[in-house]
Amino acid sequence: MFSNIRSLIFKLDPETAHSLAIKSLKFNFVPNILDKDEDNSFFQTKLFNKNLDNPIGMAAGFDKNAEVYNSLFRLGFGFVEVGTVTPLKQYGNPKPRVFRLVEDEALINRLGFNNLGAKNILDRILSNQKIGLLGVNIGPNKDTKDRLQDYVECLRTFHKVADYITINISSPNTEELRNLHNQKKLDVLLNTIREEKNKLSSEIPIVVKVSPDIRNEEIEKISDVLLSNYIDAVIISNTSDSTRDKLNDIQKHQKGGLSGKPIEDKSTDLINKFYNILGNKIKIIGVGGVDSGISAYKKILAGASYVQLYTGMVYRGPNIVNMIKKELKELLLKDGVKNFTEIIGKKTIS
């Protein structure tokens, strides 16, 4: 069905099409997908000591304002991450700010943390009881005078309602945000978060989302900071502000973060480099170009215990989780394993 209407959807501006998708899910215009493989033992796992039907999550950026997370669970997603949420409402960058690169099966966005603000989003979560594992991705307001305090304020707001909180230091669309990858700055940030957790007597798991554009020499330094601050998981990775050389679409030079197929290999390589250092001490959530069973399979082999996607659903449609599970099951059967966790990190990338 989606393949029949995709050409019509792609005639719309990408942000308009996204708003339409949110409204369709919100008002149940998208039919619930029949999952023939629900509760399949191949895919069952745990995230932060909570059971998941499968390791496939919706990445932050799709449901920015926590409007349709339960609808996404009904589409088969094992977990959903909303946001990025900032303390105060903000419009984001001027439009147009999302570009669809059809030839490359990619998106470029420079949205700039557009969202309705922490209080509004908290009220939505409180009024719409979640039916699955829900993460909240947090970041600072563009014009804030104290970025550390913005992260702390969001932690205070969501620590009782979220199943985990993601510290977003990797969007390329907020000026100088990626400077927080610096070892000292990252350590100060995560120390601050840990201290606030202690003050709140909170056990909320903390996740850090990193850039795909970090240099090899930074990987060990970042890993050391994650380990010393007892971070629960790392998301690898966000969108890329480089990786344009092999793109074909005419819009490839638009400023912003690139997502989708062109960053698949880049993020998978980075996953493996982090896994070689972190092993099982910190769980890895793999993101970047996940749109099929084989793409998920490669990330798991590289060291990801879970995967997330967003751009993949733009190009494959709302049934993408079931498509991935069907293809992934065939690959796992060939491997002769009983559960996908048996292959995590089994392929070393040189």
C-alpha positions in Angstrom: 0.0 0.0 0.0 2.7 2.5 0.9 4.6 1.8 -2.3 1.5 2.9 -4.2 1.1 6.2 -2.4 4.8 7.0 -1.9 5.1 9.1 -5.1 2.2 11.2 -4.0 3.7 11.8 -0.5 7.0 12.7 -2.0 5.4 15.5 -4.0 4.8 17.2 -0.7 7.4 19.3 1.1 9.2 16.9 3.6 8.1 18.8 6.7 4.5 18.9 5.5 4.6 15.2 4.8 6.0 14.6 8.2 3.2 16.6 9.9 0.7 14.6 7.9 2.2 11.4 9.1 2.0 12.5 12.7 -1.6 13.5 12.3 -2.4 10.2 10.6 -0.9 8.3 13.5 -2.5 10.5 16.0 -6.0 10.0 14.7 -5.5 6.4 13.8 -5.6 6.9 10.0 -2.7 4.5 9.7 -4.1 1.0 10.3 -2.4 -1.1 13.0 0.0 -3.5 11.3 -0.6 -7.2 11.9 2.6 -8.6 13.4 2.7 -12.3 12.7 6.1 -12.5 14.5 5.1 -10.8 17.7 6.6 -12.4 20.8 9.1 -14.3 18.6 11.9 -15.6 20.7 14.4 -14.6 18.0 14.0 -11.0 18.9 13.1 -10.9 22.6 15.5 -8.9 24.7 15.8 -6.5 27.6 16.7 -2.8 27.7 17.3 -1.3 31.1 15.9 -4.4 32.8 12.6 -4.1 30.9 11.4 -6.7 28.4 11.2 -5.8 24.7 9.5 -7.8 22.0 12.3 -6.7 19.6 15.4 -4.5 19.6 14.1 -2.1 16.9 13.4 1.4 18.1 12.2 4.7 16.7 14.9 7.3 16.9 14.4 10.8 18.3 13.3 13.3 15.7 10.2 11.6 14.5 7.9 12.2 17.5 9.5 15.4 18.7 6.6 16.4 20.9 5.5 13.0 22.2 2.3 12.9 20.2 2.3 9.4 18.8 4.6 7.1 20.7 1.8 4.7 21.5 0.8 4.5 17.8 4.5 3.7 17.1 4.5 0.9 19.6 1.4 -0.5 17.8 3.3 -0.4 14.5 5.8 -2.9 16.2 8.6 -0.7 17.5 10.3 -2.3 20.5 11.0 1.1 22.0 10.5 4.7 21.1 12.5 7.8 21.8 10.8 11.2 21.7 12.4 14.7 21.4 14.8 16.4 21.2 13.1 18.3 24.1 14.5 21.7 25.4 13.4 23.4 28.6 11.6 26.2 26.7 9.5 26.0 23.5 11.4 27.0 20.4 10.6 27.3 16.7 14.0 26.1 15.4 15.7 27.2 12.3 13.9 29.1 9.4 12.1 27.0 6.7 12.8 25.2 4.4 14.9 23.1 6.8 14.2 19.4 5.7 15.3 18.1 2.3 14.5 14.7 0.8 17.4 13.2 -1.3 15.4 10.5 -3.1 18.3 9.3 -5.3 20.3 8.6 -2.2 17.5 7.4 0.1 18.5 10.1 2.5 17.4 13.2 4.3 19.2 16.4 5.2 17.7 18.4 8.1 18.6 21.6 9.9 15.5 21.7 12.1 17.3 23.1 15.2 15.5 21.4 18.1 12.0 22.7 17.2 9.7 21.5 20.0 7.0 22.7 22.3 9.1 22.7 25.5 9.5 20.4 28.4 6.4 21.4 30.4 4.1 20.8 27.4 5.7 17.5 26.6 5.7 16.3 30.2 1.9 17.0 30.3 1.4 14.9 27.1 3.2 11.9 28.6 1.3 12.2 31.9 -2.0 12.3 30.0 -1.2 9.5 27.6 0.0 6.4 29.5 2.8 4.7 27.6 2.3 1.1 26.5 6.0 0.4 25.8 9.5 1.5 26.8 9.8 5.3 26.2 13.0 7.4 26.1 13.2 11.2 26.2 16.0 12.9 24.2 17.0 16.2 25.8 19.1 19.2 24.7 19.7 22.9 25.4 17.7 25.9 24.1 19.5 27.8 21.3 19.7 31.1 23.2 20.3 29.7 26.7 23.0 31.2 28.9 23.7 27.9 30.6 23.6 24.7 28.6 24.5 22.5 31.5 21.5 23.9 33.5 19.2 23.2 30.5 20.2 19.5 30.6 19.7 19.4 34.3 16.3 21.1 34.1 15.1 18.5 31.5 16.4 15.7 33.7 14.4 17.0 36.6 11.3 17.3 34.4 11.4 13.8 32.9 13.2 11.5 35.3 9.9 10.1 36.8 8.1 9.5 33.5 10.7 8.3 31.1 12.3 4.9 31.0 15.6 6.4 30.0 16.9 9.9 29.1 19.3 10.6 26.2 21.8 13.4 26.5 22.0 14.8 22.9 25.5 16.4 22.4 25.6 15.6 18.7 23.1 17.5 16.6 25.0 19.5 13.9 22.2 22.1 13.9 22.8 23.8 17.3 25.9 25.9 17.2 28.9 24.5 19.0 26.8 21.7 20.6 29.3 19.1 19.3 32.0 20.8 21.3 30.7 18.8 24.2 32.4 15.8 22.6 35.6 17.3 24.1 36.8 15.0 26.8 36.9 17.6 29.6 33.6 19.3 28.6 31.8 15.9 28.3 33.1 14.8 31.7 31.8 18.0 33.3 28.4 17.6 31.7 28.0 13.9 32.7 29.3 14.6 36.2 26.7 17.3 36.5 24.0 14.9 35.3 25.2 12.2 37.7 25.2 14.6 40.7 21.7 15.8 39.8 20.5 12.1 39.6 21.9 11.6 43.1 20.1 14.7 44.4 16.9 13.4 42.9 17.5 9.9 44.3 16.7 8.8 40.7 17.7 5.5 39.0 16.8 6.8 35.5 19.2 5.2 33.0 21.3 7.8 31.1 22.2 7.5 27.4 24.6 9.7 25.4 24.1 10.2 21.7 27.3 10.9 19.8 28.2 12.2 16.3 29.2 10.0 13.4 31.8 12.6 12.5 34.1 12.1 15.5 37.8 11.3 14.8 39.3 7.9 15.6 41.6 9.5 18.3 38.5 10.8 20.1 36.8 7.4 20.4 38.9 6.1 23.3 38.7 9.5 25.1 34.9 9.6 24.9 34.7 5.9 25.9 36.7 6.6 29.0 34.4 9.5 30.0 31.3 7.3 29.4 32.7 4.5 31.6 33.9 6.8 34.4 30.5 8.4 34.6 28.6 5.0 34.6 26.6 5.8 31.5 24.1 3.0 30.7 24.1 3.1 26.9 25.5 5.1 23.9 23.6 5.9 20.7 25.9 5.7 17.7 25.1 7.8 15.9 23.4 11.1 15.0 23.2 12.7 11.6 26.4 13.7 9.7 27.4 17.2 8.6 29.9 15.7 6.2 29.7 12.4 4.1 28.6 14.3 1.0 31.2 13.1 -1.5 29.2 10.1 -3.0 25.8 11.7 -3.0 23.9 12.0 -6.3 20.9 14.1 -5.5 20.9 17.8 -6.5 20.2 18.9 -2.9 23.3 17.2 -1.5 25.0 20.5 -0.6 22.2 21.7 1.7 23.5 22.6 5.1 22.4 20.3 7.9 22.6 16.7 9.2 22.6 13.9 6.7 20.7 10.7 7.6 19.7 7.5 5.8 21.6 5.1 3.6 24.7 7.3 2.9 25.8 7.1 6.6 25.1 3.4 7.1 28.6 2.1 6.7 30.1 5.1 8.6 27.9 4.5 11.7 28.4 0.8 11.5 32.2 1.2 11.5 32.0 3.6 14.4 29.8 1.1 16.4 32.5 -1.5 16.0 35.3 0.8 17.1 33.4 1.7 20.3 32.4 -1.9 20.9 36.1 -3.0 20.7 36.7 -0.6 23.7 33.4 -0.9 25.6 32.5 -4.5 25.1 29.5 -5.3 27.2 30.2 -2.6 29.8 28.0 -0.1 28.0 25.2 -1.1 25.6 25.3 0.3 22.1 22.2 1.5 20.2 23.0 1.6 16.5 21.5 4.2 14.2 22.2 5.2 10.6 20.8 3.7 7.5 18.7 1.0 9.2 16.0 0.1 6.7 16.2 -3.7 6.2 17.1 -6.9 7.9 20.6 -6.9 6.5 21.3 -3.3 7.7 20.1 -4.2 11.2 22.1 -7.5 11.0 25.4 -5.6 10.2 25.0 -3.2 13.1 24.3 -6.1 15.5 27.4 -8.0 14.2 29.4 -4.8 14.7 28.4 -4.6 18.4 24.9 -2.9 18.6 22.6 -4.5 21.1 19.7 -2.5 19.7 19.0 -0.4 16.6 17.0 2.7 15.9 15.7 4.2 12.7 13.7 7.2 11.3 14.7 7.9 7.7 14.2 4.2 6.9 10.5 4.6 7.6 10.3 7.6 5.3 11.4 5.5 2.4 10.0 2.0 3.4 6.7 3.0 5.1 4.9 2.2 8.4 5.4 -1.6 8.1 9.2 -1.3 8.3 9.6 -3.1 11.6 7.8 -6.2 10.4 9.9 -6.1 7.1 13.1 -5.9 9.1 12.1 -8.7 11.5 11.1 -11.0 8.6 14.5 -10.4 6.8 16.5 -10.6 10.0 14.8 -13.8 11.0 16.0 -15.4 7.8 19.6 -14.3 8.5 19.5 -15.6 12.0 18.1 -18.9 10.9 21.1 -19.3 8.6 23.4 -18.6 11.5 21.7 -21.3 13.6 21.1 -19.1 16.6 18.1 -19.0 18.9 18.2 -15.3 19.7 19.8 -12.3 17.9 21.9 -11.4 21.0 24.1 -14.4 20.2 25.6 -12.5 17.3 26.3 -9.1 18.9 29.8 -8.0 18.2 30.7 -11.2 16.3 32.2 -9.4 13.3 35.3 -7.3 13.8 35.8 -4.5 11.3 39.4 -3.6 10.7 
